[in-house]
Amino acid sequence: MPGTLQGEGRAGGPVPGSGAEPPGAAGPRRGRIRAGRGGTGRPRTLGRCAGRAGAERGGSARLGSARPRRHSAGRSRPAPPQPRSPWGREGHAAMGHHSTWTWQELLVLLGGLWLWGGSAQPTPPGPTRSPAPQLKFRLAGYPRKHNEGRIEVFYNDEWGTICDDDFTLANAHVLCRHLGFVAATGWAHSAKYGKGVGRIWLDNVNCAGSEKSIGDCKHRGWGNSDCSHEEDAGVICKDERIPGFKDSNVIETEQSHVEEVRLRPVVSGARRRLPVTEGVVEVRYKDGWAQICDEGWDTKNSRVICGMMGFPAEKKVNRNFYKLASKSQPKQKRREDVGSRKRLFAERQQLNYRLHSVSCTGTEVHLSMCTFQFYQGNTSTACGAGMPAVVSCLPGPLFTSGSTHKKKQRQQQQGQLRIRLKGGAKAGEGRVEVLKSNEWGTVCDDRWNLLSASVVCRELGFGSAKEALTGARMGQGTGPIHLNEVQCLGTEKSLWSCPFKNITQEDCKHTEDAAVRCNIPYMGYENLIRLAGGRMAFEGRVEVKRGSKWGTVCSDGWTTKEAMVACRQLGLGYSLHAVTETWYWDASNVTEMVLSGVKCAGHEMSLSHCQHHGSSLSCRNTGTRFAAGVICSETASDLLLHAPLVQETAYIEDRPLHMLYCAAEENCLSSSARLANWPYGHRRLLRFSSQIHNNGRADFRPKAGRHSWVWHECHRHYHSMDIFTHYDILTPNGTKVAEGHKASFCLEDTECEEDVAKRYECANFGEQGITVGCWDLYRHDIDCQWIDITDVKPGNYILQVVINPNFEVAESDFTNNAMKCNCKYDGHRIWVHSCHIGDALSEEASKRFEQYPGQLNNQIS
């Protein structure tokens, strides 16, 4: 629902709505520490050690917000003179020397210290209390609910914001009471609800929490700030009003803002068709819906509405066609044939206008961010010269109905885009990747905001952005980071048209990959599927609606890919398990099977979009105990191979047969090895190391639990997955000439990124898996880490490695599981080069790669 806060704070900051004190209020973690102000009143930025030393010297050091942050470019905070301790070194020495003081003398001494300490508190350059005008407060920004948002204060006839420096939950308590709420449950930093405009009225606010006014709290003085609007603070208030609170001091009360907007179709055909692309714009008001007067309404307003509804663009509306509907006629339906002979439903109803004088710039992501006015009192005579605002939108390629030929054209156009989303559970969300020099790369999240995110969403055929995500919230990408500090105006047709900075290696890491969640049209797919019998809301037997009948789904061929589509349609994220026996979930009275033969590619938005048998059902096991089921999860792993390591470690070994008995037992040799003269002779092996990273948001765990792992006596280890990796040698036209496979005899964390702890270790029958941020290394010198190329003739080939080839374990992205390299084999030596993840190159570059004519010499450019 528009206005719902779904984002999270940046690393180290408080999670809005958590109700917890922000990190940094508890102790001296890494962050900014404010030293006492001496003379200039300017804060001083100190490190952890410096801050502690300053306090020991007698300066009044207090902890600020302990969240790590990157300051805006060009911004500096000059350091003032450090206040000296009245003791100095001599003072400490004297204390150590006079060890026989009486307790009365000590009390007097300590009292003097306390009085001095009070006087050494930071003193702002101006008065901290303003006796002047009455303050007013409001919540602003998006996305948000009515009890949260960017806090804005009206002072000296001007609205302004509050900087998040040293912000605490106590500050939020005081501000929420100003707004008429009983208390705060959290706060947000770094312009979580968007950047404000105008003045930044307050900085370094420090409340105890019991103050009656924010002006009674310590701060730097009205208008005295060294912040930018990227540091605007927000508050999350407890949704409980102060009894008897008068709204005269609150600009945006519960009924004085716009949260929910809809398009109400009035044409008969459109009432049954989804998505709704044209209709009357209505806003939620009390228990019903109200209209907007269209006086002064323009295409910029329509663009904002269409973006909210999930559409990339607006189109012109025949206003005269709808004007007939707004004229009152007693107790009858007006029918008008216009052009296409559409039937207009205009049963008389009392119009209830709520807004007028709406004025948007066209770049807003929500109507609440535009300027508008509310009708007050009796609205029966409102909008005299106008009519209800009507909007018509153009759907993106994914949501356009039409002929198959047109759809193919649209898909081709979509395929030529230089931007894509990866790793998201739903349509319209994912990590942003852009194509540069025929190679896909990511976007750094510095200055990433809703304006830039909306340009991405509209370019891909979705609406405006619902969230601009930072900190690799949709998993980490690989390869280059192409863009940094993207600053779109919101009017651009492509992200490449926005100003940005080129990346240097020190600027960003993949832990800072930007992502988006876009508004998408409502399609109603979630109403055609449900789960039954599960212990929790995200698991159960799958039941689908076919016509007017609910029924089960045959589990024949039910795999992770089909379960992925089911979880996406349910809105429950990714599939954790595809369940083919659901007798323990048989709690529903639905017993009839209505869908069989389901086969999905994995990207579909609904099971009905997958291949299936239609009305001709065919299922080996028709009982309810064999109905398909799922266990869904909000997060998933994402495995990918470190391609350069394969290229660096590839070599040929002629290995004697007498050393290959165990490998033969595990089918790690080609079929011709059975005809060899054992134990004499040898096999020619292409060996290489493989380093498999988990860049997702959940640990990669074997499908089977420890109780079902298989013990292999020869190699003396357990296999947790029979097939973990496929190794193939292909001709340029895709014909397989040699193959190998690797069972997951030991999935463990070999190494991890900094600050990530290892969790999985195979020793002593330990748990197997790969932690997020870690990798598992299979060295080139272990058994089966090879391809048997004994029967391969000299020539040019492609080496292909595929992780999790049978989709046994769910991942957020299966398209990056394959790695390819060019190979040239002359019968004695092999050259392996140009290794890359399968989807890392443009389509054009991939075609050139597979048509590689062969290496002419040993110089690889």
SULLIN-V71414 format. One record per backbone hydrogen bond with DSSP energy under -1.0 kcal/mol. NH is the residue of the N-H (numbers start at 1). CO is the residue of the C=O. E is the energy in kcal/mol with one decimal. If there is no record, write none. Layout:
BEGIN
nh = [NH,NH]
co = [CO,CO]
e = [E,E]
END
This chain:
BEGIN
nh = [4,13,18,25,29,32,34,40,51,52,53,54,55,56,57,58,59,61,62,64,66,75,91,92,93,94,95,96,97,98,99,106,107,108,109,110,111,112,113,114,115,116,117,118,119,120,121,136,137,138,140,142,148,149,150,151,152,153,154,155,160,161,163,164,167,172,173,174,175,176,177,178,179,180,181,182,185,186,188,191,194,201,202,206,216,217,218,220,223,224,231,232,233,234,235,236,237,238,240,242,245,250,251,256,262,264,268,271,272,279,280,281,282,283,284,285,288,290,291,293,294,297,302,303,304,305,306,307,308,309,310,311,315,319,322,323,340,345,354,355,356,359,369,370,371,373,375,382,389,391,393,394,399,407,408,409,410,411,412,413,414,415,417,420,422,429,430,431,432,433,434,435,436,439,440,441,442,444,445,448,453,454,455,456,457,458,459,460,461,462,463,464,466,467,469,472,475,476,482,483,484,487,497,498,501,507,512,513,514,515,516,517,518,519,527,528,530,532,539,540,541,542,543,544,545,546,549,551,552,554,558,563,564,565,566,567,568,569,570,572,574,576,577,579,582,585,586,587,594,595,599,609,610,611,613,616,617,626,627,628,629,630,631,632,633,640,642,643,647,648,649,651,653,655,657,659,660,664,665,666,667,668,673,674,675,676,678,680,683,685,686,687,688,690,692,693,694,695,697,700,708,709,710,712,716,717,719,720,724,725,726,727,728,729,730,731,734,737,738,740,742,744,745,749,750,750,751,753,756,766,769,770,773,774,775,776,778,782,785,786,787,789,792,795,797,798,799,800,801,802,803,804,807,812,817,819,820,821,822,823,824,825,826,831,833,836,838,840,842,846,847,848,849,850,851,852]
co = [1,10,15,22,27,65,62,38,47,48,49,50,51,52,53,55,54,59,34,32,23,72,87,88,89,90,91,92,93,94,97,102,103,104,105,106,107,108,109,110,111,112,113,114,115,116,118,154,249,152,150,193,145,235,140,233,138,160,136,158,153,199,202,231,164,168,169,170,171,172,173,174,175,177,176,240,236,236,234,232,191,161,161,218,213,214,206,203,201,221,228,229,162,188,149,186,147,183,238,180,242,247,137,253,282,280,343,267,269,391,264,389,262,290,260,288,285,283,352,355,387,294,298,299,300,301,302,303,304,305,307,306,392,317,318,319,338,266,291,291,373,371,366,367,359,356,354,379,292,279,277,313,396,403,404,405,406,407,408,409,410,411,414,433,431,426,516,422,514,420,441,418,439,436,840,434,480,483,512,445,449,450,451,452,453,454,455,456,458,457,519,307,517,517,515,513,472,695,442,442,501,499,494,495,484,504,509,510,443,469,430,467,428,464,524,525,543,541,536,630,532,628,530,551,528,549,546,544,592,595,555,559,560,561,562,563,564,565,566,567,633,631,631,629,625,582,583,585,552,552,611,606,607,599,596,613,615,623,624,553,579,540,577,538,574,693,691,641,643,644,645,687,685,683,681,656,657,660,661,662,664,663,670,671,672,673,676,677,655,653,787,651,785,778,776,640,774,638,636,770,705,706,719,717,712,712,710,744,742,742,802,740,800,738,798,735,731,729,729,727,725,721,743,760,748,775,775,773,753,762,747,700,694,771,751,692,690,779,782,784,686,684,789,825,823,730,821,728,819,726,817,724,804,637,814,801,836,799,833,797,831,795,829,824,822,820,818,837,438,842,843,844,845,846,847,849]
e = [-1.8,-2.3,-2.3,-1.9,-2.2,-1.3,-1.7,-1.5,-2.6,-1.8,-2.7,-2.7,-1.7,-2.1,-1.9,-1.1,-1.8,-1.4,-2.4,-1.5,-1.6,-1.8,-2.5,-1.4,-2.1,-3.0,-2.2,-2.1,-1.8,-2.7,-1.7,-2.0,-2.2,-2.3,-2.7,-3.1,-2.6,-2.2,-2.0,-2.6,-2.3,-2.4,-3.2,-2.2,-1.5,-1.2,-1.2,-1.1,-1.3,-2.0,-1.9,-1.0,-1.4,-1.8,-3.1,-1.6,-2.5,-2.5,-3.1,-2.4,-1.8,-2.1,-2.8,-2.2,-2.0,-1.6,-2.2,-1.7,-2.2,-2.8,-1.8,-1.6,-1.3,-1.2,-2.7,-2.4,-3.1,-1.5,-2.3,-1.8,-2.1,-1.6,-1.1,-2.8,-1.5,-1.1,-1.6,-1.7,-3.1,-1.9,-2.0,-1.3,-2.8,-2.5,-2.3,-2.5,-3.0,-2.7,-3.0,-2.5,-2.2,-1.9,-1.6,-1.5,-2.5,-2.8,-2.1,-1.3,-1.1,-2.1,-2.4,-2.7,-2.5,-2.5,-2.4,-2.6,-2.5,-2.6,-1.9,-2.5,-2.2,-2.4,-1.7,-2.4,-1.7,-2.1,-3.0,-2.3,-2.1,-1.8,-1.0,-3.0,-2.8,-1.4,-1.1,-1.8,-1.5,-2.2,-3.1,-1.1,-2.2,-2.9,-1.8,-1.8,-2.0,-2.6,-2.2,-1.3,-2.8,-2.5,-3.1,-2.7,-1.6,-2.1,-2.3,-2.1,-2.5,-2.5,-2.3,-2.4,-2.6,-2.2,-1.4,-2.4,-1.9,-1.1,-2.1,-3.8,-2.1,-2.6,-2.6,-2.1,-2.4,-1.6,-2.9,-2.5,-1.8,-3.0,-1.9,-2.0,-2.4,-2.3,-1.5,-1.8,-2.4,-2.7,-2.1,-1.6,-1.4,-2.8,-2.6,-1.0,-3.3,-1.9,-2.1,-1.8,-1.8,-2.0,-1.6,-1.2,-1.4,-2.5,-1.5,-1.5,-3.4,-1.5,-2.1,-1.3,-3.0,-2.4,-2.3,-2.1,-3.3,-2.8,-1.4,-1.9,-2.2,-1.9,-1.4,-1.9,-2.8,-2.5,-2.6,-2.4,-2.1,-3.1,-1.7,-2.1,-2.3,-2.8,-2.1,-2.4,-2.4,-1.6,-2.1,-2.5,-2.2,-2.7,-2.0,-2.6,-3.2,-3.5,-1.7,-2.3,-2.2,-1.8,-1.2,-2.6,-2.3,-1.1,-2.4,-1.6,-1.3,-1.9,-2.5,-1.4,-1.5,-1.6,-1.6,-2.9,-2.7,-2.3,-1.8,-3.2,-2.9,-1.8,-2.4,-1.2,-1.5,-2.2,-1.7,-2.0,-2.5,-2.6,-2.2,-1.5,-2.3,-2.4,-2.0,-1.4,-1.7,-2.6,-1.9,-1.4,-1.3,-1.1,-1.7,-2.0,-2.3,-3.1,-2.9,-2.9,-1.0,-2.3,-2.7,-2.7,-2.1,-2.9,-2.7,-2.6,-1.9,-1.4,-1.8,-2.8,-1.6,-1.3,-2.5,-2.1,-2.6,-1.7,-2.5,-3.0,-2.7,-2.9,-2.9,-2.5,-2.6,-3.0,-1.3,-3.2,-2.6,-2.1,-2.0,-2.0,-1.1,-2.0,-1.5,-2.4,-1.9,-1.1,-1.8,-2.0,-2.5,-2.1,-2.5,-2.2,-3.0,-1.4,-1.6,-1.8,-1.6,-2.0,-1.6,-2.4,-2.3,-2.8,-2.3,-2.8,-2.4,-2.4,-2.4,-2.8,-1.8,-2.9,-1.4,-2.5,-2.6,-2.0,-2.8,-2.7,-1.7,-2.8,-2.0,-2.4,-2.4,-2.2,-3.7,-2.1,-1.8,-2.5,-2.2,-2.0,-2.2,-2.0,-1.2,-1.3]
END
